[in-house]
C-alpha cells in the first residue's frame, strides 16, 4: 500500500510539473490602458452611466448592457442578440468581461480599441439604430444632468463629444476584469485551487493543442499592440460532420471587412475566461453546450477526436477559468424630467 501511495504521489506531482512547464499566465489585477485615455474614477462613473443608458438607442430600449449583460457572463446567452425593433444580427455577442485584454474588438477585429468599439453599436441599424453618432450625442446634451459628469471627467471646455463618450465607456469597460480564478490561484502556487480533474484537463488542453491559439493570460493569444489582431481560420478542417451541422462556413469572418481572399474565415481568437458562463458558443452561437464546443473545436481546428474522459477533464479545467467578478452597482441615470425622447 505504501508503494502504491508513493507511486500515486509521484504521478500526480509529475502531471502537475508537466502542466506548469507550459507558460501558464495569471490574469493581471489591472487591465492595460492607453496613454491618451488613462482610467480615472470620473471617467469610469460616466462610462457606467452611458453603458447602461438605453436612451442612446433609436427606440430608447437598447443599451450596451442589453447585449453585453454584466449581471451575467458579459453577453446575453443568445445565439444572436436582439436590437431595436426586434432585429437580430448574424453573430453572437462576445463577452465584455476581460475585453480590455484583447488587441482588437469584434469577431472580425474591425475595431482597433475599446474606444473604437464603443462607437459601433450605436449606429448599427440592427443594434442601437441611431442615424449617426452626433444624433446620439445630441440626446446626451439634451439631458442636463449629464453635463456635470462630463465636466468632472474631461474638463469644462466642450466636454460632451463623441470621442469623450467613447473614452468614458472604454474606461469603464477596462474595470470589467475577472482575476483570481481557481486557475489563477493554481498557477500562482496554490496546488489545491484546481481539482484533479481540472489539472488533468489543463494538461490535456495543452497536449491536444488548444494552447496554440488560446494562450496568454486571457487565453486569447499572444499580447499584441493595440490594433494588431490575433486571427485564426475557423474552421481549419472542414471535412467533418460538424461543419454542416453548425453551419460554420456561412460567415466568412474578416473577409467582410477587408474583402481579401486571404481573410476568408478568419476570426479573432476569443478569450476563454468565464467561458462556462457564455453559452451558446462560437461566432454564430450554434453550439449549446461547453462539452460539445470542446469536441467541435478539437475536430474542426485540430482534426482530433477526443475521448469522453478528455472532454470531461477539459470542460472541468475551463470551468476553473471563471474568475471573481467586481462588485457592480447599477447607476442612477440623469433624468429627462417631464419629457421623453420618443414623443418630442
N, C-alpha and C positions, 0 to 999 in steps of 0.2 A: 504493500500500500504506500509506503514511504517513497519507493522508487517511482511509482505511478504519479504520486503527487508532485515529486520533484520534476519529472518529465513534463507534466502539465504546466507547471510554473515556467519552465524553460521555453516551451512552445508559445505560451501567452506572451512572455517577455520578448521573444523573437518577433512575433507578429506585430507587437507594439513598436518595436525598434524599427522594423521594416517600414511600417506605416509612417513613422516620423522621419524616415530617411528622405522622403519627398519634402519639398519646400512648402510645407503647410503654413499658411499665414493667418494670424488672427485679424479680425476687423479692428481698425483703429477706433479709438473712442471719440474722435472728431473727424468730420469729413473735410477734404481739401476745399479750399475756396480761392477764387481768382483774385488777383491783386486789385483789379478795378471794381470789385464788389465784395469787400470784406464783410463778414457776418457780424451784425450788431443786434442787440436786443430790440431796438426800434424797428429795424427792417423786418425782423422775424415776427414781431407783433402785427405789423401792417400786412406782411405776406400771409399770415394765418387768416386774417380777415378776408383778403382777396381770394384766397384758396377756397374758402367756404361760402363765398357770396354768389348765389345763383343769378343775381341781377346783372351780371356781366354776360348773360346769355340772352338771345333774342326773345325767348318766351319767359324769362325770369324763373326757369325751373331747373337749370343745369349748372352746377359748379364744378370746379376741378375735383372736388371730393365725390361727386356723383359717380364718376368712373374709377377714381383712384381713392377708394374709401379707406381713410386712416383708422377707422374703427375696426376694419378687417385687415387683410394682408396687403393693403395698398392698391388693390384692384376691386372689381365688383363681382368676381366669381361667375361671370357670364362668358359665353363664347364671344359675342360681340356686344360692346357697350351700347346703351341707348342714349341718344342725344335729344335735341329739340324735335318736337313734333313726332316723337316716337321713332325717329330714324335710327338705323344701325349701320355701322361701318363694316369693314371686311377683315378687321384684325382685332384680336383680344387685347384689352388694356393691360400694358405691363405695370408691374408694381412700382409705386413711387418710393417705397421704403428702400433705402440704400442706393437710390438712383444717382446720388451725388458721387458715387464711386465709378460711374460709367463715363467714358471719354466722349461718347456721342449719345444722343437720345432718339427715341422712337425705334421701332423694329428695323427700319431701314437706315437708321443713322442720319436722317436728313437734318437734324438739329445738332449743332456743334456743342451746345451747352444747355444747362438748365434755363438760363436766361432766354435763349432762342426758343427752347421747347415751350416755355410758358406762353408765348405769343400764338403758337399754332392752333390749339383747340378753340380759342376764342372766335376765330374767323372761319373755322372749318364748318361747312354747311351741314354736316351730319352731326357735329358735336355741339358747339355752343351757338353757332349760326349768326354771329354778328356780321354786318356787311363789311366792316373794316375795323382796324384797331382804334382809330380815332373815335368812331362811334361808341365803342366800348368805354373809352376813357371819358367821353362826354357824360356818360352815365355816372362815372365816379365823381367827376367835377360837379355834377348836379346834386350830389349828396353832401351837404355842408359838413357833416360830421367826419368825413374822410380827410379833409384838408389838414387838420392838426397832426394827424398820424403821418402824412407825407412830409410835413414840415419837420417833425421830430426825426424822421428817418433820413431826409435828404436836404434839409435846409429850406429857407423861405424864398428862394429865387426859382420861380416856376417849377415847383416840386412835382406836380401831378402830370407826369408824362408817361408815355407807353413804356419807354425804357426803364423808368424808375419803378413802375408797377411790376414789370418782369423781374427786375432785380430783387424786389421785395419778396415775390413768390419764390424765386430761386433761393434766397437766403433762408426762408422758412423751410423749404424742402431739404436744405443741407443739414437741418437739425433732425430730419426724419431718418435716423440710422438706428440699427439694432445690434449693438455689440454684445459680448458676454453670453453667447450661446453656449450650450454644452460643448460643442466643437471648439469654440474659442478657449474655454477653460481647459479643455484637454490638451491643446497644443501649447498652452502656457504652463503645463506641468501637472494639472490635476488629473491623474490617471483614472479616477473614478467618475469623471464627468460624463464619459461615454460608456454605454453598456458593452458587453462582449459582442453582441450582435452588431452594434454600431461600429465597433472597432474593426470587425471583420468587413463590414460594409465600406469603411474608409479604405481598407486595404484593397478590396475588390474595385472600388471606384477608381483607384489609381492603376491597378493592374489591367483592368479591362480597357482603359484608355480614355476615360472620361476627363481626366485632367489635361489632356491635350488641348481641350477648348476651355473647360471650366476650371481655370487655375486662378491663382491670386487670392487676395483676402476676401473679395466679393464673389469668387467663383464665376467671374465673367471675363476672364482672360488677363493678359499682362497689363500692367499700368502703362498707359499711353498718353501722349499730350492731348489736351482737350481739342476736340475736332477731328482727331485721328481714330477712327473706329476700328474695333476688332470684329471682323465678319467671318462667317463660315458658311459654306454651301449647305443648304438643307432642302431636300435630302441629298446626301452624298451617294448613297447606294439606293437606286430606285427600283431594282429588280426584286421586289418582295411585295407581299400582300398588303403591308401596312400603308404603302404609298397611295394606293387606290382607296383603301378603306377609310383613310383620314384625309383624303383629297389634298395631299401635300404638294402637288405640282400646280395647283391653281394659281397661287400667289407667287409672282416672280421676284418678290423681295426688292432688293436695292435697285434692280433694273428699272423700276417705276420712277426712280429719282434721277438716275444717270443716263438711261437709255443705252447703256453699254452692254454688249452681249456678255462680256466677262463678269458682269454683276448679276446675271440671272441666278435667282435662287440664293443669293447671298443675304443673310440676315445677321444683325448684331447678336453676338452671343449674350444671352440674358443672364442676370445674376441667379444663383441658386439659393441665395439667402431667403429664408422663410418660404421656401418652395412648397412646403407641406400645406401652406395656407392659401395658395393662389390657384387652385384648380378652377376651371379646366386648363389644360396645358397646350403649349405651342402657340405660334402666332395666330392660328385660326381657332384656338380654343376647342379643338376637335377631340381631344382625349380627356376623358372624365376623371381618371384616377391616376395617382402617382405611380403605382406599380406598373400600370400599362404604359405610362410615359417612359419609364425606365426601359422596358422591353423594346419599345419603339425606337428610342434613341440608340440603344445598343445595335439594333439591326440596321437602321437607315443611315447611321453615322459611322459605325464601326464594323458593320457586316458580321455581327456576332449574335449568337443565340445564348441567352443567359439561362441558367438553371433557376428553378423556383427559389432555391436557397440563396443564390446570389442576389436575385431581385429582392427578396425579403430583407437581406442584410443591407443592401444599398439604400432601400427605402428607409430602413431604420437610421442609417447614417444621415440621410437627407433630412429626416426629422430632427436630427441633432443640430441642424443649421438654423433653427428657429431661435432668434435672439430675444433680448429684453427690449420691450417697447417703452419709449419715454412716456411719462405721464403727459397727457394731452388734454387741455381744457378747450372746450368749444368757445369760440369768440362771440362776444356781443357785437353785432354789426351796427354801424351807423344807420340811423333810421331815415326813411323817406316819410317825414311827418305830414300826414294829411293828404298825401297824393301817392300815385303809383305810376311806374313807367308804362305799364300795359294799357292804361286808359287816358294818357295825357292827350 
